[in-house]
């Protein structure tokens, strides 16, 4: 089960990098990082609707990011509880000594 957790964690890291990249290449008022790659409004990969495609792609990525963040958070909390309970041996409390 922990192997699946680490696979999901690697997918999450890849999703973070992809989301960061898609945000940075979007066109802003100053053309953003897309201008660094020699991009022009006329030279777009998806035609004239490149901005809409990138916005939609970024929205889907952010939804997947939030969902995977929630799943990983709940899963890591459950793993922490199960490992903490298995490491601590059950103990009985010491007897209470009464002074007279």
KEDOVEX-931887 format. One line per 8 residues: for each residue x, y negated, z negated of N, C-alpha, C. Coordinates in Angstrom, 3 decimals, always signed. Each point is the difference from the previous one (the first is absolute). Example, Ala and Ser with C-alpha at 12.3 -4.5 7.8 and 13.67 -1.06 7.14 Angstrom:
BEGIN
+13.190/+5.690/-7.800/-0.890/-1.190/+0.000/+0.900/-1.200/+0.000  -0.350/-1.050/+0.720/+0.820/-1.190/-0.060/-0.770/-1.090/-0.730
//
This chain:
BEGIN
+0.815/+1.187/+0.000/-0.815/-1.187/+0.000/+0.865/-1.260/+0.000  +1.160/+0.071/-0.645/+0.868/-1.168/-0.033/+0.640/-0.253/+1.363  +0.165/+1.051/+0.809/+0.533/-0.198/+1.354/-0.974/-0.846/+0.811  -1.279/+0.286/-0.140/-1.020/-0.788/+0.703/+0.006/-1.447/-0.485  +0.240/-0.193/-1.286/+0.087/-1.355/-0.550/+1.140/-0.773/+0.642  +1.167/+0.642/+0.117/+1.150/-0.693/+0.576/-0.166/-0.218/+1.502  -0.686/+0.891/+0.689/-0.302/-0.219/+1.426/-0.912/-1.209/+0.138  -1.014/-0.085/-0.847/-0.901/-1.150/+0.030/+0.735/-1.287/-0.373
+0.958/+0.108/-0.896/+0.803/-1.167/-0.379/+0.849/-0.485/+1.177  +0.572/+0.912/+0.759/+0.780/-0.379/+1.195/-0.905/-0.629/+1.063  -1.185/+0.539/+0.166/-0.955/-0.599/+0.937/-0.376/-1.400/-0.459  -0.141/-0.185/-1.308/-0.319/-1.309/-0.553/+1.112/-1.006/+0.288  +1.246/+0.419/-0.156/+1.130/-0.891/+0.273/+0.050/-0.363/+1.484  -0.242/+0.980/+0.866/-0.056/-0.267/+1.435/-1.143/-0.964/+0.325  -1.129/+0.187/-0.652/-1.146/-0.889/+0.193/+0.330/-1.418/-0.451  +0.742/-0.138/-1.091/+0.416/-1.326/-0.476/+0.875/-0.707/+1.028
+0.957/+0.738/+0.559/+0.886/-0.604/+0.998/-0.765/-0.373/+1.266  -0.897/+0.866/+0.435/-0.789/-0.272/+1.197/-0.929/-1.188/-0.202  -0.595/-0.098/-1.171/-0.876/-1.132/-0.305/+0.792/-1.303/-0.048  +1.173/+0.029/-0.603/+0.835/-1.202/-0.042/+0.402/-0.446/+1.398  +0.373/+0.959/+0.827/+0.391/-0.320/+1.365/-1.176/-0.561/+0.804  -1.183/+0.595/-0.152/-1.150/-0.488/+0.767/-0.426/-1.394/-0.455  +0.200/-0.318/-1.263/-0.314/-1.352/-0.472/+1.003/-0.999/+0.556  +1.271/+0.410/+0.029/+1.030/-0.927/+0.464/-0.060/-0.280/+1.497
-0.468/+0.932/+0.815/-0.003/-0.235/+1.449/-1.240/-0.734/+0.468  -0.934/-0.242/-0.908/-1.197/-0.728/+0.434/+0.337/-1.436/+0.336  -0.752/-0.510/+0.910/+0.225/-1.352/+0.482/-0.547/-1.012/-1.003  +0.820/-0.922/-0.401/-0.415/-1.061/-0.905/+0.081/-1.327/+0.748  -0.164/-1.088/-0.709/+0.098/-1.304/+0.650/+1.395/-0.244/+0.552  +0.992/+0.572/-0.669/+1.370/-0.170/+0.479/+0.479/+1.240/+0.756  -0.905/+0.842/+0.474/+0.245/+1.208/+0.783/+0.540/+1.155/-0.823  +0.336/-0.141/-1.264/+0.396/+1.100/-0.866/+1.224/+0.751/+0.480
+0.118/+1.235/-0.411/+1.134/+0.833/+0.366/-0.138/+0.496/+1.439  -1.194/-0.047/+0.558/-0.214/+0.432/+1.376/+0.805/-0.813/+0.993  +0.276/-1.253/-0.312/+0.803/-0.836/+0.885/+1.456/+0.447/+0.003  +0.433/+0.649/-1.058/+1.382/+0.474/-0.066/+0.266/+1.107/+1.014  -1.032/+0.732/+0.349/+0.144/+1.084/+0.964/-0.226/-0.472/+1.428  -0.079/-1.277/+0.201/-0.198/-0.538/+1.337/-1.442/+0.065/+0.459  -0.895/+0.172/-0.931/-1.416/+0.099/+0.346/-0.572/-1.347/+0.405  -0.849/+0.040/+0.983/-0.678/-1.196/+0.481/-1.483/+0.326/+0.032
-0.840/-1.009/-0.004/-1.437/+0.238/+0.050/-0.392/+0.715/+1.288  +0.739/-0.212/+1.051/-0.305/+0.666/+1.267/+0.603/+1.386/+0.110  +1.026/+0.286/-0.761/+0.669/+1.297/+0.038/-0.435/+0.849/-1.180  -1.232/+0.406/-0.030/-0.475/+0.780/-1.129/-0.228/+1.446/+0.407  +0.212/+0.883/-0.939/-0.091/+1.430/+0.242/-1.434/+0.439/+0.276  -0.948/-0.554/-0.720/-1.391/+0.399/+0.143/-0.816/-1.005/+0.807  +0.635/-0.797/+0.781/-0.720/-1.003/+0.788/-0.229/-1.263/-0.796  -1.103/-0.655/+0.277/-0.268/-1.272/-0.672/-0.566/+0.188/-1.400
-0.401/+1.205/-0.359/-0.590/+0.222/-1.321/+0.987/+0.591/-0.994  +1.269/-0.296/+0.163/+1.018/+0.551/-0.895/-0.217/-0.438/-1.438  -0.365/-1.241/-0.204/-0.206/-0.508/-1.363/-1.132/+0.762/-0.684  -1.070/+0.291/+0.710/-1.122/+0.733/-0.581/+0.381/+1.442/-0.309  +0.780/+0.618/+0.864/+0.438/+1.384/-0.225/+0.896/+0.060/-1.234  +0.916/-0.945/-0.120/+0.884/-0.015/-1.167/-0.762/-0.275/-1.290  -0.979/-0.882/+0.063/-0.807/-0.285/-1.189/-0.777/+1.236/-0.430  -0.585/+0.695/+0.955/-0.770/+1.199/-0.315/+0.921/+1.103/-0.538
+1.163/+0.175/+0.640/+0.973/+0.998/-0.434/+0.476/-0.294/-1.417  +0.269/-1.270/-0.292/+0.438/-0.398/-1.335/-1.105/+0.219/-1.026  -1.240/-0.253/+0.383/-1.120/+0.222/-0.920/-0.143/+1.481/-0.332  +0.112/+0.870/+0.997/-0.067/+1.440/-0.258/+1.167/+0.458/-0.864  +1.195/-0.497/+0.289/+1.164/+0.365/-0.806/-0.150/-0.458/-1.447  -0.547/-1.188/-0.196/-0.171/-0.485/-1.370/-1.046/+0.829/-0.742  -1.033/+0.455/+0.696/-0.983/+0.888/-0.625/+0.626/+1.328/-0.409  +0.802/+0.588/+0.890/+0.703/+1.240/-0.329/+0.996/-0.222/-1.137
+0.642/-1.160/+0.001/+0.954/-0.337/-1.065/-0.703/-0.041/-1.355  -1.138/-0.686/-0.075/-0.722/-0.107/-1.261/-0.500/+1.365/-0.468  -0.506/+0.800/+0.932/-0.497/+1.322/-0.349/+1.131/+0.903/-0.492  +1.124/-0.003/+0.709/+1.122/+0.849/-0.420/+0.606/-0.494/-1.307  -0.004/-1.302/-0.221/+0.500/-0.551/-1.260/-0.869/+0.474/-1.168  -1.296/-0.006/+0.189/-0.915/+0.454/-1.041/+0.178/+1.493/-0.274  +0.094/+0.800/+1.060/+0.172/+1.446/-0.162/+1.319/+0.314/-0.701  +1.085/-0.645/+0.429/+1.297/+0.249/-0.632/+0.016/-0.448/-1.461
-0.681/-1.080/-0.289/-0.053/-0.487/-1.379/-0.726/+0.992/-0.902  -1.145/+0.471/+0.437/-0.749/+0.964/-0.801/+0.744/+1.325/-0.112  +0.626/+0.421/+1.093/+0.714/+1.272/+0.007/+1.232/-0.051/-0.897  +0.741/-1.109/+0.045/+1.191/-0.103/-0.849/-0.385/-0.091/-1.475  -1.135/-0.619/-0.302/-0.459/-0.038/-1.387/-0.363/+1.401/-0.476  -0.632/+0.790/+0.860/-0.358/+1.367/-0.360/+1.248/+0.866/-0.163  +0.995/-0.200/+0.866/+1.247/+0.751/-0.127/+0.729/-0.378/-1.288  -0.034/-1.265/-0.359/+0.644/-0.452/-1.227/-0.658/+0.581/-1.238
-1.329/+0.074/+0.008/-0.707/+0.575/-1.147/+0.283/+1.488/-0.126  +0.004/+0.715/+1.134/+0.207/+1.448/-0.072/+1.436/+0.337/-0.395  +0.973/-0.764/+0.496/+1.387/+0.294/-0.361/+0.296/-0.410/-1.440  -0.617/-1.057/-0.477/+0.229/-0.435/-1.380/-0.611/+0.993/-0.980  -1.149/+0.551/+0.347/-0.625/+0.947/-0.914/+0.719/+1.337/-0.006  +0.673/+0.348/+1.085/+0.710/+1.270/+0.028/+1.378/-0.110/-0.652  +0.544/-1.195/-0.126/+1.320/-0.174/-0.598/-0.052/-0.093/-1.515  -1.089/-0.475/-0.536/-0.115/-0.198/-1.437/-0.588/+1.261/-0.627
+0.758/+0.662/-0.862/-0.556/+1.203/-0.639/-1.042/-0.390/-1.041  -1.002/+0.826/-0.160/-1.014/-0.328/-1.010/+0.607/+0.112/-1.399  -0.245/-0.982/-0.805/+0.545/-0.007/-1.362/-1.136/-0.189/-0.990  +0.236/+0.457/-1.192/-0.967/-0.227/-1.062/+0.492/-1.169/-0.835  -0.888/-0.800/-0.481/+0.444/-1.147/-0.808/+0.602/+0.488/-1.320  +0.969/-0.734/-0.519/+0.608/+0.412/-1.272/-1.018/-0.113/-1.123  +0.132/+0.836/-1.011/-0.952/-0.072/-1.120/+0.151/-1.311/-0.767  -1.084/-0.471/-0.480/-0.005/-1.258/-0.753/+0.379/+0.298/-1.444
+1.022/-0.661/-0.471/+0.444/+0.189/-1.371/-0.640/-1.070/-0.876  -0.592/+0.463/-1.037/-0.646/-0.926/-0.912/+0.903/-0.245/-1.209  +0.092/-1.233/-0.393/+0.785/-0.351/-1.181/-0.919/-0.272/-1.164  +0.357/+0.528/-1.200/-0.814/-0.214/-1.194/+0.691/-0.907/-0.958
//
